Amino acid sequence: MIDNTKNEEFETILDTIDLSKPAPVDEPKRQYYFIKKARGYVKQMSEKAGRPLFSHVTTFGCQMNARDSEKLTGILEQIGYREETEEEKADFVIYNTCTVRENANQRVYGRIGQLKKGKKDNPYMLIGLCGCMMQETEVVEKLKKSYRYIDLIFGTHNIYKFAELIVTRLESQGMVIDIWKDTDKIVEDLPSERKYFFKSGVNIMFGCNNFCSYCIVPYVRGRERSRNPQDIIREIEALVADGVVEIMLLGQNVNSYGKNLKTPMSFAELLQEIEKIEGLKRIRFMTSHPKDLSDELIEVMGKSQKICKHLHLPVQSGSSRILKSMNRGYTKEHYLELVDKIRTAVPDISLTTDIIVGFPTETEEDFQETLDVVRKVRYDSAFTFIYSKRTGTPAASMEKQVADAVVKDRFNRLLQEVQKISGEVCSVHTDTVQEILVEGVNDHDSLLMTGRMSNNQLVHFPGGESLIGKIIDVKLKECKGFYYIGELLKK
């Protein structure tokens, strides 16, 4: 959803652009130039086809990717494509890829293969690939060799150049590849099409400096770079003016925000500034790295009236030995101390986490340490993963990889423990009245609406679509494990 006021301002800027002159050098004016130029090409193709042209964006992976896809969708809309829900019917298909796990790559290859026939049948069809997977040299080489019908390949650092790359492709009539190893550039004020009118993700930083030994992200997302706080505040103020009541601050490690700014600002200080924005009701953020979770941030969370009562704090393992091998930068003891501090400052906080089972050299004793953390912290929920080798990471070449049968047994035991505790922890709100942000019609029952509590738990209750985007009071009647059945309180 593009803010109509911002859209009018954008059109006014486009009216001043003279396509007979060379493209501007400065951003974002350079991209405005190419958006206007791409419009002309898309209009010509639409007239030849005798119909509107449609686009489809498929997102793989994290919320950072989801936010990037909103930008891709916004640019596609601005250059003249209408949004299409079915990729088989689209004239421009782009996959925003993830590469955290190698099987994610195989899924993408399979999807690309399915598009080959559509490309042959539709002379106006363009296929684009972008995102983390494209930052891997061997992936690009495979695409060049075996998928010659792809039109556009670019990575994570130059998504802002989408319109320029489209123009390059339309003018060259051949595959366009534009991959950057890294960048320090952040381009503001480009179009974006929001999925929800009442909530939005907001990037506060890009990249990662942590180099956990199992993780490919720093290699494909580049080094950390923070947005200027003034730009973040300006974006959120515009979102709130356009009806947004909840924002999710996004970064690979939001706790390290601001370290590379000319005038350093901590994440806690940024949160305090965001809290001042009138009309904003809820603030969420992810992901938080334990090694950078400061006392200052915990204090701000405890005093805040807008920060949601939920913290996703990935532990990955309960064994200090394994944590060191993972290059996580904290111990089991340090993590548990953080949890105590958080619960003291925010007694009703919901804690969730990520856990990897079967990391190289993990013993039964190490695994028992992980179970001990789960029992002591008592997470509301946990994302549990079986370790899988990720080519290009230090952990992939470590000796003493754990046998599959052992890993699966540990994973099942962990899952059983997590689910048992989660059922106990999540049920504590039964028969209480909670504020719910209504997000939409229930996926499985059209008579129910679905909303989210401050602590991130879902609530399903009878209601109408007019409630979407509103924060309302709901009485929680029955806990179903990871969600509640509730009833709307009559005013």
Secondary structure as GFF3:
##gff-version 3
##sequence-region A 1 491
A	DSSP	alpha_helix	4	15	.	.	.	ID=ss1
A	DSSP	alpha_helix	29	49	.	.	.	ID=ss2
A	DSSP	beta_strand	54	59	.	.	.	ID=ss3
A	DSSP	alpha_helix	63	78	.	.	.	ID=ss4
A	DSSP	beta_strand	82	83	.	.	.	ID=ss5
A	DSSP	three_ten_helix	87	89	.	.	.	ID=ss6
A	DSSP	beta_strand	92	97	.	.	.	ID=ss7
A	DSSP	alpha_helix	102	121	.	.	.	ID=ss8
A	DSSP	beta_strand	126	131	.	.	.	ID=ss9
A	DSSP	three_ten_helix	132	135	.	.	.	ID=ss10
A	DSSP	alpha_helix	137	146	.	.	.	ID=ss11
A	DSSP	beta_strand	152	154	.	.	.	ID=ss12
A	DSSP	three_ten_helix	159	161	.	.	.	ID=ss13
A	DSSP	alpha_helix	162	172	.	.	.	ID=ss14
A	DSSP	beta_strand	176	178	.	.	.	ID=ss15
A	DSSP	beta_strand	199	203	.	.	.	ID=ss16
A	DSSP	beta_strand	205	206	.	.	.	ID=ss17
A	DSSP	alpha_helix	217	221	.	.	.	ID=ss18
A	DSSP	beta_strand	225	226	.	.	.	ID=ss19
A	DSSP	alpha_helix	229	241	.	.	.	ID=ss20
A	DSSP	beta_strand	246	250	.	.	.	ID=ss21
A	DSSP	three_ten_helix	254	256	.	.	.	ID=ss22
A	DSSP	alpha_helix	267	275	.	.	.	ID=ss23
A	DSSP	beta_strand	282	286	.	.	.	ID=ss24
A	DSSP	three_ten_helix	290	292	.	.	.	ID=ss25
A	DSSP	alpha_helix	295	303	.	.	.	ID=ss26
A	DSSP	beta_strand	310	312	.	.	.	ID=ss27
A	DSSP	alpha_helix	320	325	.	.	.	ID=ss28
A	DSSP	alpha_helix	332	345	.	.	.	ID=ss29
A	DSSP	beta_strand	350	357	.	.	.	ID=ss30
A	DSSP	alpha_helix	364	377	.	.	.	ID=ss31
A	DSSP	beta_strand	381	386	.	.	.	ID=ss32
A	DSSP	three_ten_helix	394	397	.	.	.	ID=ss33
A	DSSP	alpha_helix	404	426	.	.	.	ID=ss34
A	DSSP	three_ten_helix	427	429	.	.	.	ID=ss35
A	DSSP	beta_strand	433	441	.	.	.	ID=ss36
A	DSSP	beta_strand	448	452	.	.	.	ID=ss37
A	DSSP	beta_strand	458	462	.	.	.	ID=ss38
A	DSSP	three_ten_helix	465	467	.	.	.	ID=ss39
A	DSSP	beta_strand	471	479	.	.	.	ID=ss40
A	DSSP	beta_strand	483	488	.	.	.	ID=ss41
###
